Every structure is written in C-alpha cells, then in structure tokens.
C-alpha cells in the first residue's frame, strides 16, 4: 500500500467517524427522519463522502481543472451544510480532511486561500449553536485554523516528497538509458578496433606468409614440396577465416537501442508507457542513436509535466526510406494552440543537424502526437 493510499483511507476513516455522533444523536433524540434538517445533513454527508472518494481515487495525478473545482466545492459546501443542518461543530473536522487533500489538487497559495475562506464561512455556522456569541464562534473557527494548517502543511510536505521521488525515478531511468547507450557505444568501438587489428596486422602477416610459401613451393622438390603446399593451403584457409571474422565484426558495427529505450521507460508509474520496438533496433551512428534517445526522453518528460495523460504510446521502426522513425502519442488534455518550449525546440534542432524532421499534431482534448524522422546514415 502506497503513502497516497494510506492518506486517502485515513481521511475516509475520519469522515466515517464524523457520521457516528450524528447518527447516534438522531437515534437517541427520536427526530423525524424526514425532517428538513435530518434529510439535509444526511444528503450533505453522502455528497461529501462520494466527492472525497472520487477526488482521491488517483491522488497525486491531475484532474481537469473543472472537475477538481467541482469536487472540492462539493466537499466544502457539504461540510458546512452538515454543521448547519445538525447544529454542530463537526464541519471543522471535515475541513481537516479537506485540508489534507488541498495540496494534492491545487497550487499552494490557491489551497491556502481556499482553506482561509472555509474557516470564515464556519463562523456563522458555529454562531448558530446555542449559547454561542460571535466572539465564541470566531474563537472556535480560529481553533480549527491551527489544526487545519498543521494538516495542510503535513500533506504539502508529503506531496513534495512524493514529487521528488517521482522525479528521482525518472532521472534514474534516464541515467540507466544513457548508461546502456554508452555500453553499446563502447562495444561498437571495441568491435571496430578488433576488426581493424585483425585486418591490418594478422591479415597482413598471413598474406606475407602465403606469398613466401608460394615462393618456397617452387624452390623445393619431392616430400618437402608436399609439406610446403599443405602449409600454403592452411595459410590461405586461416586468412579466409580471419577475413570472415572481420566481416562479422563489421556487420555488427551498430548500436542496439532496444535496451536503452526499455531502461528509459522502466520505473515510470504514470503515464503508462506502451513501448513498441523491434527485438533489436540497430543504429549505425552513435550520434544518431543519442539524438533518438534524447527525443524519447524529452517526449516522456513533456508528457509527465504537461499532458495530464494516463497513457503514452511510443513506437520505433526503420521505414522503407532508410530512416529511423519515432511515433509518440498520448491521451492527455492536448492544447488548442501549440507553443513549443525549449524541449521541443531542442528536439527539432537535434534532428535538423542530421537532416531529420519533426511533426506535431495536437488539439484541445485530443491528446498530443509527435513523429520524428532521422536518416539512418549521413
């Protein structure tokens, strides 16, 4: 169970405890179950619980703004209505629950203003209780200000720590991907060095040996000539094997981006990333491999920070034109007007350095899609 879930269940438990004295008092007092006050607090109590449960079902992930405001407003109005209809101070306890939710769904200063407004609205509610003067109601509201502030700050710290963990997880994924890319680049460089050494040194000496054996075969006779011919055949066979090994090493002279890209998407809880990539996605040029990896990183970062998406689809392929292609699409909020920032501009500049191009398509409520093409070789 995560910390977010614990916070959610703790708030819901507090909400359930608030209903116990209300139901007990109604039972003992024998009030009319269909009276306005009884129906009012029951309806408000149910509205608060339903709004809270829906608002916190995915705590820490942004809702569309209208939904956030509607649910918070429903909870706040319901909390005050419960105290109004029941003529009790139980709304203050429910405001503590709201204070624990505010940092997760509103910016900090919006949350502070929302909390302060709720406390002001509680003053006339407390005044409605018997033997309460305005000063007493104000004092009672101020008492709950202290409790709510403590809850608000505690929840704010928890949210900041959760955000820091998510950022650290994302950075660790990028670090693992970069390390995998460096490992592939090192392997590629080492294979190239070995193939050159085999071709230039061993191949040269074997060629010289074959020529000397050819000369020796004309200078000797009888059994010695037979042994020289066999040695000459072995030298030619060995030279052929060396050339075959060199060809294989050079044939593998490319970076496999599959491992790096899988490392990049691992450990990111939201959005859910659906990666579609060949078992071996080879790139000949290490610089082009790095450009493609950085484009994927920037796409994931933008989706996390701006899209409010639950899913991100990433697909990589070699097309018929000899290009490396990345297709990206999310189910986020999109934008009616695209304003490229440093990330998208940097992505476009990296692609342009190698003759690549970028295409972006988005719309309000239609998500965000991006296609990048990069020539496989210069």
C-alpha beads as a LAMMPS data file, in Angstrom:
LAMMPS data file: protein, C-alpha beads

378 atoms
377 bonds

1 atom types
1 bond types

-500.0 500.0 xlo xhi
-500.0 500.0 ylo yhi
-500.0 500.0 zlo zhi

Masses

1 110.0

Atoms # bond

1 1 1 0.000 0.000 0.000
2 1 1 1.414 3.388 -1.002
3 1 1 1.598 6.532 1.148
4 1 1 -1.055 8.152 -1.026
5 1 1 -3.443 5.296 -0.369
6 1 1 -2.786 5.463 3.379
7 1 1 -3.593 9.175 3.339
8 1 1 -6.772 8.504 1.412
9 1 1 -8.005 5.802 3.771
10 1 1 -7.108 7.862 6.857
11 1 1 -9.230 10.740 5.554
12 1 1 -12.120 8.427 4.723
13 1 1 -11.933 6.846 8.183
14 1 1 -12.161 10.332 9.724
15 1 1 -15.181 11.013 7.529
16 1 1 -16.893 7.829 8.740
17 1 1 -16.190 8.725 12.374
18 1 1 -17.928 12.085 11.893
19 1 1 -21.146 10.271 10.975
20 1 1 -21.236 8.219 14.188
21 1 1 -22.259 11.028 16.608
22 1 1 -24.744 12.373 14.056
23 1 1 -26.489 9.026 13.740
24 1 1 -26.362 8.439 17.497
25 1 1 -27.915 11.812 18.311
26 1 1 -30.636 11.271 15.716
27 1 1 -31.424 7.855 17.169
28 1 1 -31.473 8.984 20.804
29 1 1 -33.398 12.187 20.163
30 1 1 -36.019 10.375 18.096
31 1 1 -36.106 13.091 15.440
32 1 1 -38.355 12.906 12.415
33 1 1 -36.326 11.051 9.785
34 1 1 -37.982 13.071 7.005
35 1 1 -37.462 16.457 8.541
36 1 1 -35.551 19.058 6.570
37 1 1 -32.611 19.122 8.993
38 1 1 -32.251 15.329 9.086
39 1 1 -32.515 14.881 5.312
40 1 1 -30.206 17.872 4.811
41 1 1 -27.315 16.573 6.866
42 1 1 -27.693 13.038 5.528
43 1 1 -27.623 14.224 1.916
44 1 1 -24.664 16.509 2.649
45 1 1 -22.847 13.683 4.423
46 1 1 -23.241 11.358 1.438
47 1 1 -22.211 14.068 -1.039
48 1 1 -19.044 14.733 0.961
49 1 1 -18.102 11.042 1.087
50 1 1 -18.732 10.428 -2.622
51 1 1 -16.830 13.564 -3.659
52 1 1 -13.903 12.738 -1.411
53 1 1 -13.685 9.137 -2.614
54 1 1 -13.729 10.111 -6.274
55 1 1 -11.322 13.016 -5.869
56 1 1 -8.729 10.876 -4.064
57 1 1 -9.034 7.691 -6.118
58 1 1 -5.873 8.666 -8.008
59 1 1 -4.239 11.037 -5.558
60 1 1 -1.300 12.965 -6.908
61 1 1 -2.408 12.948 -10.544
62 1 1 -4.048 15.997 -12.008
63 1 1 -7.711 16.078 -12.908
64 1 1 -9.034 18.500 -15.477
65 1 1 -9.496 21.825 -13.664
66 1 1 -13.330 21.966 -13.832
67 1 1 -13.552 18.543 -12.207
68 1 1 -11.144 19.476 -9.420
69 1 1 -13.042 22.653 -8.611
70 1 1 -16.419 20.936 -8.700
71 1 1 -15.385 18.154 -6.332
72 1 1 -13.640 20.495 -3.903
73 1 1 -16.607 22.843 -3.952
74 1 1 -18.988 19.954 -3.328
75 1 1 -16.909 18.784 -0.357
76 1 1 -16.649 22.262 1.154
77 1 1 -20.344 23.073 0.770
78 1 1 -21.301 19.643 2.101
79 1 1 -19.041 20.038 5.169
80 1 1 -20.593 23.398 6.073
81 1 1 -24.110 22.107 5.358
82 1 1 -23.610 19.160 7.721
83 1 1 -22.860 21.519 10.598
84 1 1 -25.664 23.863 9.608
85 1 1 -28.376 21.219 9.497
86 1 1 -27.098 19.270 12.513
87 1 1 -26.308 22.425 14.549
88 1 1 -22.888 21.048 15.489
89 1 1 -19.229 21.850 15.002
90 1 1 -18.472 18.679 13.080
91 1 1 -17.766 20.642 9.907
92 1 1 -14.447 21.669 11.419
93 1 1 -13.348 18.041 11.462
94 1 1 -14.332 17.590 7.833
95 1 1 -12.403 20.755 6.956
96 1 1 -9.325 18.972 8.347
97 1 1 -9.952 16.226 5.805
98 1 1 -10.235 18.813 3.028
99 1 1 -7.016 20.456 4.221
100 1 1 -5.218 17.136 3.742
101 1 1 -6.435 16.923 0.137
102 1 1 -5.878 20.525 -0.983
103 1 1 -2.081 20.338 -1.622
104 1 1 -2.612 17.410 -3.982
105 1 1 -5.165 19.078 -6.235
106 1 1 -4.463 22.831 -6.054
107 1 1 -1.378 25.072 -6.172
108 1 1 -0.122 26.010 -2.707
109 1 1 -1.436 29.573 -2.495
110 1 1 -4.768 28.602 -4.018
111 1 1 -5.031 25.948 -1.327
112 1 1 -4.240 28.447 1.430
113 1 1 -6.886 30.854 0.130
114 1 1 -9.441 28.050 -0.142
115 1 1 -8.754 26.972 3.441
116 1 1 -9.000 30.534 4.778
117 1 1 -12.352 31.059 3.040
118 1 1 -13.708 27.853 4.538
119 1 1 -12.719 28.995 8.019
120 1 1 -14.510 32.336 7.547
121 1 1 -17.665 30.541 6.401
122 1 1 -17.569 28.384 9.524
123 1 1 -18.003 31.415 11.799
124 1 1 -21.768 31.886 11.140
125 1 1 -22.216 28.127 11.298
126 1 1 -20.697 27.979 14.786
127 1 1 -22.764 31.044 15.794
128 1 1 -25.919 29.006 15.123
129 1 1 -25.149 26.745 18.068
130 1 1 -26.928 27.528 21.371
131 1 1 -25.145 29.910 23.770
132 1 1 -22.579 30.902 21.147
133 1 1 -21.765 34.570 20.626
134 1 1 -19.885 35.909 17.636
135 1 1 -16.649 36.015 19.572
136 1 1 -17.083 32.391 20.634
137 1 1 -17.793 31.370 17.045
138 1 1 -14.726 33.257 15.822
139 1 1 -12.569 31.654 18.505
140 1 1 -13.869 28.208 17.617
141 1 1 -13.100 28.809 13.944
142 1 1 -9.589 30.061 14.816
143 1 1 -9.018 26.850 16.778
144 1 1 -9.718 24.811 13.670
145 1 1 -7.433 27.102 11.665
146 1 1 -4.498 25.810 13.705
147 1 1 -5.490 22.162 13.253
148 1 1 -6.157 22.596 9.536
149 1 1 -2.892 24.451 8.975
150 1 1 -0.963 21.605 10.555
151 1 1 -2.809 19.076 8.370
152 1 1 -2.290 21.207 5.267
153 1 1 1.461 21.622 5.817
154 1 1 1.904 17.921 6.637
155 1 1 0.103 16.933 3.451
156 1 1 2.090 19.501 1.467
157 1 1 5.380 18.025 2.701
158 1 1 4.152 14.538 1.801
159 1 1 3.257 15.703 -1.706
160 1 1 6.627 17.372 -2.236
161 1 1 8.384 14.204 -1.132
162 1 1 6.231 12.138 -3.500
163 1 1 7.026 14.529 -6.357
164 1 1 10.727 14.321 -5.507
165 1 1 10.573 10.524 -5.583
166 1 1 8.878 10.563 -8.979
167 1 1 11.477 12.984 -10.335
168 1 1 14.273 10.836 -8.945
169 1 1 12.721 7.746 -10.502
170 1 1 12.527 9.494 -13.865
171 1 1 16.141 10.708 -13.641
172 1 1 17.305 7.209 -12.664
173 1 1 15.535 5.816 -15.724
174 1 1 17.300 8.372 -17.930
175 1 1 20.617 7.521 -16.284
176 1 1 20.120 3.803 -16.910
177 1 1 19.214 4.500 -20.535
178 1 1 22.312 6.686 -21.014
179 1 1 24.495 4.052 -19.395
180 1 1 23.076 1.381 -21.718
181 1 1 23.757 3.633 -24.708
182 1 1 27.344 4.227 -23.554
183 1 1 27.831 0.495 -23.086
184 1 1 26.603 -0.156 -26.619
185 1 1 28.864 2.608 -27.963
186 1 1 31.851 1.094 -26.137
187 1 1 31.084 -2.349 -27.556
188 1 1 30.789 -0.878 -31.023
189 1 1 34.137 0.924 -30.694
190 1 1 35.832 -2.189 -29.333
191 1 1 34.479 -4.357 -32.151
192 1 1 35.752 -1.805 -34.665
193 1 1 39.204 -1.765 -33.055
194 1 1 39.456 -5.564 -33.011
195 1 1 38.347 -5.847 -36.640
196 1 1 40.952 -3.284 -37.708
197 1 1 43.701 -5.068 -35.758
198 1 1 42.791 -8.408 -37.298
199 1 1 42.642 -6.960 -40.789
200 1 1 45.744 -4.796 -40.636
201 1 1 48.115 -6.978 -38.605
202 1 1 47.082 -10.623 -38.723
203 1 1 45.753 -10.355 -42.266
204 1 1 48.942 -8.653 -43.452
205 1 1 51.217 -11.273 -41.891
206 1 1 49.144 -14.157 -43.231
207 1 1 49.240 -12.658 -46.717
208 1 1 53.027 -12.318 -46.478
209 1 1 53.256 -15.904 -45.217
210 1 1 51.192 -17.174 -48.160
211 1 1 53.456 -15.356 -50.633
212 1 1 56.608 -16.785 -49.045
213 1 1 55.151 -20.266 -49.098
214 1 1 54.274 -19.809 -52.759
215 1 1 57.904 -18.938 -53.483
216 1 1 59.123 -21.845 -51.343
217 1 1 56.914 -24.283 -53.240
218 1 1 58.907 -23.545 -56.405
219 1 1 62.283 -23.962 -54.728
220 1 1 61.840 -27.378 -53.132
221 1 1 61.008 -30.794 -54.536
222 1 1 59.698 -34.185 -53.519
223 1 1 58.269 -34.522 -49.987
224 1 1 59.353 -31.060 -48.884
225 1 1 57.275 -29.537 -51.668
226 1 1 54.220 -31.512 -50.493
227 1 1 54.565 -30.135 -46.938
228 1 1 55.016 -26.604 -48.268
229 1 1 51.824 -26.959 -50.339
230 1 1 49.913 -28.095 -47.240
231 1 1 51.280 -25.178 -45.231
232 1 1 50.283 -22.861 -48.066
233 1 1 46.720 -24.232 -48.046
234 1 1 46.478 -23.812 -44.263
235 1 1 47.723 -20.219 -44.506
236 1 1 45.111 -19.430 -47.156
237 1 1 42.386 -21.093 -45.075
238 1 1 43.444 -19.136 -41.988
239 1 1 43.449 -15.880 -43.974
240 1 1 39.930 -16.666 -45.204
241 1 1 38.768 -17.304 -41.594
242 1 1 40.282 -14.011 -40.430
243 1 1 38.513 -12.123 -43.213
244 1 1 35.222 -13.793 -42.302
245 1 1 35.620 -12.822 -38.627
246 1 1 36.416 -9.236 -39.634
247 1 1 33.319 -9.145 -41.841
248 1 1 31.146 -10.418 -38.980
249 1 1 32.563 -7.869 -36.558
250 1 1 31.939 -5.061 -39.016
251 1 1 28.474 -6.421 -39.720
252 1 1 27.673 -5.969 -36.015
253 1 1 29.075 -2.451 -36.075
254 1 1 25.855 -0.790 -34.861
255 1 1 24.270 0.247 -31.575
256 1 1 21.265 -1.672 -30.290
257 1 1 18.920 0.962 -28.854
258 1 1 16.361 -1.550 -27.582
259 1 1 17.909 -1.994 -24.132
260 1 1 18.466 1.742 -23.650
261 1 1 14.874 2.595 -24.592
262 1 1 13.446 -0.127 -22.339
263 1 1 15.560 1.206 -19.460
264 1 1 14.188 4.677 -20.147
265 1 1 10.531 3.692 -19.673
266 1 1 11.025 1.330 -16.720
267 1 1 10.003 2.597 -13.305
268 1 1 7.669 5.352 -14.551
269 1 1 4.252 4.642 -12.955
270 1 1 2.247 7.303 -14.754
271 1 1 1.626 7.736 -17.533
272 1 1 1.643 4.088 -18.509
273 1 1 4.146 3.852 -21.373
274 1 1 3.393 1.339 -24.125
275 1 1 6.691 0.703 -25.914
276 1 1 6.593 -0.895 -29.370
277 1 1 10.123 -1.617 -30.572
278 1 1 11.832 -4.395 -32.580
279 1 1 13.813 -7.029 -30.621
280 1 1 16.969 -5.362 -31.990
281 1 1 16.680 -1.734 -33.040
282 1 1 20.097 -1.101 -34.576
283 1 1 21.599 2.319 -35.311
284 1 1 24.912 2.617 -37.177
285 1 1 25.910 6.066 -35.914
286 1 1 26.325 6.620 -32.126
287 1 1 25.424 10.305 -32.554
288 1 1 22.138 9.441 -34.230
289 1 1 21.410 6.904 -31.511
290 1 1 21.919 9.610 -28.907
291 1 1 19.609 12.018 -30.768
292 1 1 16.842 9.430 -30.890
293 1 1 17.264 8.595 -27.208
294 1 1 17.124 12.290 -26.253
295 1 1 13.959 12.730 -28.319
296 1 1 12.335 9.871 -26.431
297 1 1 13.452 11.360 -23.096
298 1 1 12.030 14.776 -23.956
299 1 1 8.740 13.256 -25.105
300 1 1 8.327 11.334 -21.848
301 1 1 9.255 14.383 -19.744
302 1 1 6.768 16.626 -21.551
303 1 1 4.013 14.043 -21.161
304 1 1 4.627 13.771 -17.414
305 1 1 4.801 17.526 -16.809
306 1 1 2.194 18.939 -19.161
307 1 1 -0.097 16.395 -20.789
308 1 1 -2.021 15.041 -17.768
309 1 1 -2.130 11.798 -19.706
310 1 1 -2.710 8.308 -18.414
311 1 1 -1.140 6.521 -21.397
312 1 1 1.757 7.208 -23.729
313 1 1 2.395 5.099 -26.819
314 1 1 5.938 5.032 -28.235
315 1 1 6.802 3.154 -31.434
316 1 1 10.214 2.890 -33.115
317 1 1 10.936 1.461 -36.556
318 1 1 13.077 1.564 -39.703
319 1 1 10.947 2.779 -42.591
320 1 1 11.280 1.954 -46.283
321 1 1 13.218 5.174 -46.932
322 1 1 16.094 4.106 -44.719
323 1 1 15.057 6.383 -41.845
324 1 1 14.841 5.864 -38.101
325 1 1 11.313 6.772 -37.033
326 1 1 9.756 7.532 -33.641
327 1 1 5.982 7.793 -33.277
328 1 1 4.628 9.149 -29.966
329 1 1 1.005 9.651 -28.902
330 1 1 -0.709 10.288 -25.548
331 1 1 -4.306 10.544 -24.317
332 1 1 -3.786 13.803 -22.408
333 1 1 -5.541 17.147 -22.491
334 1 1 -3.797 18.427 -25.629
335 1 1 -3.698 22.121 -26.478
336 1 1 -5.728 24.384 -28.717
337 1 1 -2.600 26.361 -29.593
338 1 1 0.871 24.855 -29.614
339 1 1 3.666 26.956 -28.132
340 1 1 6.920 24.976 -28.445
341 1 1 9.222 25.378 -25.479
342 1 1 12.903 24.706 -25.041
343 1 1 12.363 20.955 -25.082
344 1 1 10.576 20.739 -28.422
345 1 1 12.851 23.356 -29.991
346 1 1 15.910 21.460 -28.808
347 1 1 14.482 18.226 -30.201
348 1 1 13.883 19.843 -33.589
349 1 1 17.406 21.291 -33.644
350 1 1 18.999 17.933 -32.829
351 1 1 17.088 16.253 -35.638
352 1 1 17.900 19.047 -38.111
353 1 1 21.653 18.600 -37.517
354 1 1 21.412 15.179 -39.170
355 1 1 18.793 16.013 -41.786
356 1 1 15.867 14.858 -39.672
357 1 1 12.456 16.441 -39.209
358 1 1 9.672 16.685 -36.658
359 1 1 5.881 16.713 -36.973
360 1 1 3.482 17.597 -34.138
361 1 1 -0.286 17.267 -34.008
362 1 1 -2.451 18.302 -31.051
363 1 1 -5.817 19.770 -30.181
364 1 1 -7.830 20.690 -27.119
365 1 1 -8.886 17.418 -25.507
366 1 1 -7.387 15.431 -28.399
367 1 1 -4.078 14.476 -26.834
368 1 1 -0.646 15.073 -28.296
369 1 1 1.090 13.176 -31.090
370 1 1 4.636 13.551 -32.365
371 1 1 6.541 11.935 -35.239
372 1 1 10.300 12.192 -35.683
373 1 1 12.268 11.020 -38.736
374 1 1 16.045 10.677 -38.728
375 1 1 18.189 9.437 -41.652
376 1 1 19.925 6.234 -40.612
377 1 1 23.207 7.418 -42.141
378 1 1 24.733 10.633 -43.433

Bonds

1 1 1 2
2 1 2 3
3 1 3 4
4 1 4 5
5 1 5 6
6 1 6 7
7 1 7 8
8 1 8 9
9 1 9 10
10 1 10 11
11 1 11 12
12 1 12 13
13 1 13 14
14 1 14 15
15 1 15 16
16 1 16 17
17 1 17 18
18 1 18 19
19 1 19 20
20 1 20 21
21 1 21 22
22 1 22 23
23 1 23 24
24 1 24 25
25 1 25 26
26 1 26 27
27 1 27 28
28 1 28 29
29 1 29 30
30 1 30 31
31 1 31 32
32 1 32 33
33 1 33 34
34 1 34 35
35 1 35 36
36 1 36 37
37 1 37 38
38 1 38 39
39 1 39 40
40 1 40 41
41 1 41 42
42 1 42 43
43 1 43 44
44 1 44 45
45 1 45 46
46 1 46 47
47 1 47 48
48 1 48 49
49 1 49 50
50 1 50 51
51 1 51 52
52 1 52 53
53 1 53 54
54 1 54 55
55 1 55 56
56 1 56 57
57 1 57 58
58 1 58 59
59 1 59 60
60 1 60 61
61 1 61 62
62 1 62 63
63 1 63 64
64 1 64 65
65 1 65 66
66 1 66 67
67 1 67 68
68 1 68 69
69 1 69 70
70 1 70 71
71 1 71 72
72 1 72 73
73 1 73 74
74 1 74 75
75 1 75 76
76 1 76 77
77 1 77 78
78 1 78 79
79 1 79 80
80 1 80 81
81 1 81 82
82 1 82 83
83 1 83 84
84 1 84 85
85 1 85 86
86 1 86 87
87 1 87 88
88 1 88 89
89 1 89 90
90 1 90 91
91 1 91 92
92 1 92 93
93 1 93 94
94 1 94 95
95 1 95 96
96 1 96 97
97 1 97 98
98 1 98 99
99 1 99 100
100 1 100 101
101 1 101 102
102 1 102 103
103 1 103 104
104 1 104 105
105 1 105 106
106 1 106 107
107 1 107 108
108 1 108 109
109 1 109 110
110 1 110 111
111 1 111 112
112 1 112 113
113 1 113 114
114 1 114 115
115 1 115 116
116 1 116 117
117 1 117 118
118 1 118 119
119 1 119 120
120 1 120 121
121 1 121 122
122 1 122 123
123 1 123 124
124 1 124 125
125 1 125 126
126 1 126 127
127 1 127 128
128 1 128 129
129 1 129 130
130 1 130 131
131 1 131 132
132 1 132 133
133 1 133 134
134 1 134 135
135 1 135 136
136 1 136 137
137 1 137 138
138 1 138 139
139 1 139 140
140 1 140 141
141 1 141 142
142 1 142 143
143 1 143 144
144 1 144 145
145 1 145 146
146 1 146 147
147 1 147 148
148 1 148 149
149 1 149 150
150 1 150 151
151 1 151 152
152 1 152 153
153 1 153 154
154 1 154 155
155 1 155 156
156 1 156 157
157 1 157 158
158 1 158 159
159 1 159 160
160 1 160 161
161 1 161 162
162 1 162 163
163 1 163 164
164 1 164 165
165 1 165 166
166 1 166 167
167 1 167 168
168 1 168 169
169 1 169 170
170 1 170 171
171 1 171 172
172 1 172 173
173 1 173 174
174 1 174 175
175 1 175 176
176 1 176 177
177 1 177 178
178 1 178 179
179 1 179 180
180 1 180 181
181 1 181 182
182 1 182 183
183 1 183 184
184 1 184 185
185 1 185 186
186 1 186 187
187 1 187 188
188 1 188 189
189 1 189 190
190 1 190 191
191 1 191 192
192 1 192 193
193 1 193 194
194 1 194 195
195 1 195 196
196 1 196 197
197 1 197 198
198 1 198 199
199 1 199 200
200 1 200 201
201 1 201 202
202 1 202 203
203 1 203 204
204 1 204 205
205 1 205 206
206 1 206 207
207 1 207 208
208 1 208 209
209 1 209 210
210 1 210 211
211 1 211 212
212 1 212 213
213 1 213 214
214 1 214 215
215 1 215 216
216 1 216 217
217 1 217 218
218 1 218 219
219 1 219 220
220 1 220 221
221 1 221 222
222 1 222 223
223 1 223 224
224 1 224 225
225 1 225 226
226 1 226 227
227 1 227 228
228 1 228 229
229 1 229 230
230 1 230 231
231 1 231 232
232 1 232 233
233 1 233 234
234 1 234 235
235 1 235 236
236 1 236 237
237 1 237 238
238 1 238 239
239 1 239 240
240 1 240 241
241 1 241 242
242 1 242 243
243 1 243 244
244 1 244 245
245 1 245 246
246 1 246 247
247 1 247 248
248 1 248 249
249 1 249 250
250 1 250 251
251 1 251 252
252 1 252 253
253 1 253 254
254 1 254 255
255 1 255 256
256 1 256 257
257 1 257 258
258 1 258 259
259 1 259 260
260 1 260 261
261 1 261 262
262 1 262 263
263 1 263 264
264 1 264 265
265 1 265 266
266 1 266 267
267 1 267 268
268 1 268 269
269 1 269 270
270 1 270 271
271 1 271 272
272 1 272 273
273 1 273 274
274 1 274 275
275 1 275 276
276 1 276 277
277 1 277 278
278 1 278 279
279 1 279 280
280 1 280 281
281 1 281 282
282 1 282 283
283 1 283 284
284 1 284 285
285 1 285 286
286 1 286 287
287 1 287 288
288 1 288 289
289 1 289 290
290 1 290 291
291 1 291 292
292 1 292 293
293 1 293 294
294 1 294 295
295 1 295 296
296 1 296 297
297 1 297 298
298 1 298 299
299 1 299 300
300 1 300 301
301 1 301 302
302 1 302 303
303 1 303 304
304 1 304 305
305 1 305 306
306 1 306 307
307 1 307 308
308 1 308 309
309 1 309 310
310 1 310 311
311 1 311 312
312 1 312 313
313 1 313 314
314 1 314 315
315 1 315 316
316 1 316 317
317 1 317 318
318 1 318 319
319 1 319 320
320 1 320 321
321 1 321 322
322 1 322 323
323 1 323 324
324 1 324 325
325 1 325 326
326 1 326 327
327 1 327 328
328 1 328 329
329 1 329 330
330 1 330 331
331 1 331 332
332 1 332 333
333 1 333 334
334 1 334 335
335 1 335 336
336 1 336 337
337 1 337 338
338 1 338 339
339 1 339 340
340 1 340 341
341 1 341 342
342 1 342 343
343 1 343 344
344 1 344 345
345 1 345 346
346 1 346 347
347 1 347 348
348 1 348 349
349 1 349 350
350 1 350 351
351 1 351 352
352 1 352 353
353 1 353 354
354 1 354 355
355 1 355 356
356 1 356 357
357 1 357 358
358 1 358 359
359 1 359 360
360 1 360 361
361 1 361 362
362 1 362 363
363 1 363 364
364 1 364 365
365 1 365 366
366 1 366 367
367 1 367 368
368 1 368 369
369 1 369 370
370 1 370 371
371 1 371 372
372 1 372 373
373 1 373 374
374 1 374 375
375 1 375 376
376 1 376 377
377 1 377 378
